[in-house]
Amino acid sequence: MGVVFGSRYVNPDSTSISTRTPLSRAAENGHEGVVKLLLGRKDVNPDLPETNYGQTPLMWAARNGHEGIVKLLLERKHVNPNMEDTEYGQTPLMWAARNGHEGIVKLLLERKHVNPNMEDTEYGRTSLSWAAENGQEGIVKLLLGQNDVNSDSSGKSGRTPLSWAAENGHEGIVKLLLGRKDVTPDIPDTIYGRTPLSWAAGRGHGTVVKLLLGRKDVNPDTPDAVFGQTLLSWAARNGIEGVVKLLLGLKGVNPDTPETKYGQTPLSWAAEKGHEGIVKLLLGREDVNPSSQSKSGRTPLMLAAENGYDRVVQLLQARDSRGIQ
């Protein structure tokens, strides 16, 4: 029942035009005292989801890091800690892991019925996947400490927690995941066909690249599935000189492999983008052809000249006795 104030009837579980209850809004904004008052009423549903996005008060509290409110809500028998919202299909654990609320992750994992391997419906990603991408190392440790956690879940894109951590340069998380026997470090994703090493090399995370190359089961010369670019090609294209040096020092890396889509070699990409230091490194190799042609028939010299990189043009002319092609 509601409460009568004067001649007005107040329903403490009513929703506004935006379909949010007072409890939902108090939980979102961290008003613990208000939450206690509302939870003390028999006519308040502590697990009522909003109708727009299906988020419960527990989800809002977990998402925004309100640990005290999470505790209060978890004490209620009718609060489902595995409830998924209707927008992304994410649980309170996913929201807490994604946003770095370690204390709340601990609280949720202490519940017997909280499943750390649930996948959201939008992307098919787990709490571990979100924590790994966002660099939440403490939370990754907590999740990996669960006996039943899947540390190699791949989601709808085929990207594992290791792939996300490698792309974003989270060295500590990469180390944690590589220390697991159930993690396969060289799995390509299903959309781009890029391995964790490819993502790390393309983003210039040299330390992560070294960690991955320290594994015998990682191939340093695997091309991706969309462009057919090798790790060296990605690093040369993006101007990541340290990674280029590292890859050129490995026996299994071909420094002159053209990609399959445009037919450009690492030198061609470096010349087009004006990465002078990388051009020097590649031209120092006898097994690099300075006059290789892309599928459009353009050489590294043409690309450098077209884009106005005079220093790169000088380097290529010095190497190519035939002059401008």
Secondary structure, 3 states (H helix, E strand, C coil): CCEEECCEEECCCCCCCCCCCHHHHHHHHCCHHHHHHHHCCCCCCCCCCCCCCCCCHHHHHHHHCCHHHHHHHHCCCCCCCCCCCCCCCCCHHHHHHHHCCHHHHHHHHCCCCCCCCCCCCCCCCCHHHHHHHCCCHHHHHHHHCCCCCCCCCCCCCCCCHHHHHHHCCCHHHHHHHHCCCCCCCCCCCCCCCCCHHHHHHHHCCHHHHHHHHCCCCCCCCCCCCCCCCCHHHHHHHCCCHHHHHHHHCCCCCCCCCCCCCCCCCHHHHHHHHCCHHHHHHHHCCCCCCCCCCCCCCCCHHHHHHHCCCHHHHHHHHHHCCCCCC
